Structure formats: structure tokens, C-alpha cells
Amino acid sequence: MSKNIVVLVSGGGTNLQALIKAEKRGKLGDGKITCVISSKADAYALTRAKKAHIKTRTLVRKDYADIASYSRAMRDALLEEQADLIVYAGFMTILDESVCDAFQNRMINVHPALIPSFCGKGFYGLHVHEEALKKGVKVSGATVHFVTAECDAGPIILQKAVEVRDDDTPETLQKRIMEQAEWKILPKAVQLFCDGKIMVENNKTYLR
Ligand code: GAR
């Protein structure tokens, strides 16, 4: 039986595209992307999913009074979809423990920096790269990690470093980190998960 992968998105969906491509090449192990759920009705990621004939759903954050009711609705949708693995691919909402506990060690996120640098609440999308450039780091990169109720603090699965150049803008740095790191390590982590190769112990992962 293949594993149902549900991908959560909010924006452009280039990481979703990398996953779709990997699945087509047989590089997601036992995994199959069965549904894409967006927190925004106009996310281009939804168009990418439809083009690939993947089921889509939209759960708009603003339609819910608070994060608790939004999280419950998301948990119910994920249970309905019989998700074995949930991938945050540019998903910009922090869900509470009702979701994280229901799917412990079965939700992964890609973050556009080397955690624990430039992460946590407020660090998302281009802001991450703005802060990295402000600080003057010479190396940044991306991290794939398990999602826990504490933002960007779950066990790290894979990381990849990317050089920062003197003439970088947040946009050029974002693009290089996506191309050289995110689009590679996110599908790889999904494959490792689907092949049962990730062990978690004391908030650390061990890859077999
Ligand atoms: C990616 O760079 C992803 O790492 C980042 O948003 C971008 C989404 O791009 N995610 C976060 O900042 C989450 N904290 P995409 O929609 O093209 O995949």
C-alpha cells in the first residue's frame, strides 16, 4: 500500500512542484501525493496541483475565529484524507498541538535557513533572507524538520548550506537557496520518510 502524502501550501508552490517532479521520477519511495490543501484561495500552488491532477482543498485561515478552530478543521481534513505524511511546502500558518499531537513525527516542514538561525515566529518567506543579509552571514541554506507545536523547533532531518554573495538581495538569495537546497532536500526527506529510514529519539533524528 502506498503512503498518502498531503501537502500544505500558501503561495507559489515551487516546493510542491519539486515534490510532483520527484514523484513522477519514482523518487518518493512508496509515497503518493494524494491531496494539496491551501490556506489561501488564490495560491498559485493550487494551479500546479490541478495541472498534475492532484485533489485540492482550500482552508482559509480568515474563515475561522482563531487558530484553535482552524487547527481543528485542518486536523479533521487531514484525517479525512487519511494522511500518512503531511508536508508543509511554503505553508505559512502555525497550527496548534491538536494537529501536531495527532500527527506526531508525521509532519515535516521546509524552512529557508539553517535552523536554529533565522527561524521561529515571524521568520518566513523573504523575511528570513532579509534578516540573514542584515546579519551579514556568509552561509545560509535550508532545513527540513519534523513539525512540533513549537515553531521551527522539531527534530532536524536534513540541512544543506548555500553560499551568500556580497551582491545578494533577499530575492536572489531566496532563489539560490530554493534551487540549491530546498528543492533537493525536501523530496529527499520525503523519500527517506516513505522508505521508513528516519528514526527519532530525544528530539534528534537518525537516518538509516
Ligand atoms: C520557501 O522558501 C519555503 O522554504 C518558505 O517559503 C517559501 C515558499 O515557496 N517557507 C517558510 O518560510 C516557512 N517558515 P514555495 O511556495 O514556492 O514553495
Boltz pocket constraint, residues with backbone or C-beta under 6 A from the ligand:
constraints:
  - pocket:
      binder: B
      contacts: [[A, 10], [A, 11], [A, 12], [A, 13], [A, 14], [A, 15], [A, 16], [A, 45], [A, 89], [A, 90], [A, 91], [A, 92], [A, 110], [A, 111], [A, 112], [A, 123], [A, 124], [A, 125], [A, 128], [A, 174], [A, 178], [A, 182]]
      max_distance: 6.0
